[in-house]
Amino acid sequence: MTDLIVDRILKDILVALNLPAALANRVTFGGDDRLPSCFPVSDLAAASIGAACAAVATLAAAGGRVANVSVDYRLASLWFGWSIRPEGWAMPSPWDSIAGDYLACDGWIKLHTNAPHHRAAALSALACEPTRDAVAAAVAARHADAIEAAVVAAGGCAARLMSRAEWAAHPQGQAVASEPIILWDDAASGERRGWQPLPDRPLAGIRVLDLTRVLAGPVATRFLAGFGAEVLRIDPPDWDEPGVIPEVSLGKRCARLDLRMPADRDTFTRLLAGADILVHGYRADALDRLGLGATARQAIRPGLIDVSLNAYGHGGPWSNRRGFDSLVQFSSGIAADGMMWRGANAPVSLPVQALDHATGYLIAAAAIRGVIARLSGEGLTCARLSLARTATLLSDHRTRPDDGPFVPAQESDYANAIERTDWGPARRLRPPAAINGIPMQWDRPAARLGSSAANWD
């Protein structure tokens, strides 16, 4: 039955990409390991990675026969967690000490406080001391709805626990349900003359400007770098994600610009003019306020492949709400279903941040589909995706739970090569998929934010 699930998810994604559903016949799945969940998390992992690889194979084929793709269930599942294993050093925890699940007087709420300004917003809304006990006491005295509204109004990130039925009846849930997996917007053709994909390195010569943070966007651009794209990540001067960057900066150069400053904005404009793909995860109005809205971006770089993502969908009252994978799981009923499945007295989220990772591979596939479209003169060069719509994709294919044991990463799961990261040596999981004649490999080790200049090589 699970093989049918992965095929169905894969075909849904291929249709969303405007690629032939028959392309699924080129993708095979091996292995039997499944992450324990009442949702088909490992099937989503295998299908989303398989779809992104199928897009790569289609680009490389240049109208000829598409290479076969094979996906390993176990490795796909592991890549939805952590792909890096430090050797002689350790990564800090990606979670702030206050972040997590709290019981209000009428239900559960999740606070996401990993970013300092989100932490400050939550503490301001709760008017309490910055300790977990103090936060728990403040939350216990109030209604979950009121806490969510106060934290969001203060510029923070929170989500009360909803059932899938509540989400389906919620205006935002209804808006997400009406959206396709990928929203396509036509843009004028701007074919890069003279560029053609290399058979064994299909994205070599493609420049990707990365304006994303944890976690979906960086996963997408890491995948693109794995097939030869030149990825330049841009972060503001004061931003860091120490618990995540060694994981997701593989294959990229990382620079800093303050887009609020005219000189840095001019530098960004020059970078954008030389880019082929822009991936961004800012809220809908953020780039507009900087004079870099969708129309302006196309004027700067006609035919730009422009891929954006947000948390809660592109229509409805929450389309501009800050959010993260774990919050969308709370809002959309996934964590509530997990609690019912386990018979637990607290929410049970997915075993990995599957919405982030799956959306990341969908973003990568959409970007590659944009390259294919630009070469063929189609208009499919601007795409919008969301974590909430990926949650719907997962929920739509829910069948029986997978509750078997899943063995953590073993020595045999890692590649032999040592990756010389900016933090020290590390091992990386073996690639989760293989395309005949097209290796997935990275030309650069993981690097610190701000370690490169803001220019194209």
Buried (B, 14 or more C-beta within 10 A) or exposed (E): EBEEBBBBBBBBBBBBBBBBEEBBEBBEBEBEBBBBBBBBBBBBBBBBBBBBBBBBBBBBBEEEEBBBBBBBBBBBBBBBBBBBBBEEEEBEEBEBEBBBBBBBEEBBBBBBBBBEEBBBBBBBBBEBEBEEEBBBBBBEEBBBEBBBBBBBEBBBBBBBBBBBEBBBEBEBBEBBBEBEBBBBEEBEBBEBEEEEBEEEBBBBBBBBBBBBBBBBBBBBBBBBBBBBBBBBBBBBEEEBBEBBBBBBBBBBBBBBBBBEEEEBBEBBBEBBEEBBBBBBBBBBEBBBEBEBBBEBBBEBBEBBBBBBBBBBBBBBEBBBBBBBBBBBBBBBBBBBBBBEBBEEEEBBBBBBBBBBBBBBBBBBBBBBBBBBBBBEEBBBBBBBBBBBBBBBBBBEBBBEBBEEEBEEBEEEBBEEEEBEBBBBBBBBBBBBBBBEEBEBBBBBBBBBBBEBEBEEE
